[in-house]
Amino acid sequence: MNRPVSPSRVGVRRPTSAPRRGDDLHEDALRAVLAEDPNNRKAFEALASIVRRQAEASADDGDPLTAEHDAEPARRAADLAVWSLGEELAGNPRAWLPLLELARLSIADDHEAALRRLATAAERDHTGQALVEALAILREAGLHTEALGLGVGHWRPAEHTPEVVRHLVHAALDADRPAEAAQHLESLDLHPDTAAASALRAELEPHVARAAHHTIDS
């Protein structure tokens, strides 16, 4: 109750004359948390769940005989609600988590825009966690070359979590580039957390060695 009021209106629920729902107090509390930290994952996922549920309920005509056939419009309405939430929160210049969600929702339909959102998310986060998740999104979509491009352009060994290298190595291997995977593995030597870097190197080296051996045999 004594928290200072943020001057930003990003993520604040729009005024409405509609009757208040049971979720409204919870929604307002989650939006207040996200106004302070737009990358709070638990708050974002909880709020996304609320807006998704509300959108699905609005799209549902209440007829159980047609519910199965009308599932697709409800799903689209829910995705659109989460999209709108992500756009609102992404307006905060510190926000990278909402940008990742927007990219995830648009990767299949608007490839270039999704890549721009992922790059912006990576630029906004100095820890490298956003880059890790951005690379995971691209790899899950089968976009291994794009993952390599994004990672090479944004990976900062002195600042970022070494987990970035895990995705770079696997993306290179999935793209049939074992030599490039070995180069990314070597970049772990530049990381200040030598213990974490050594553990990750020990985990990844067998994968790189097998790929290199397979290339020689071929």
Summary of the structure (lengths in Angstrom):
residues: 218
radius of gyration: 21.1
end to end distance: 66.8
largest distance: 70.4
contacts: 636
relative contact order: 0.07
helix: 68%
strand: 0%
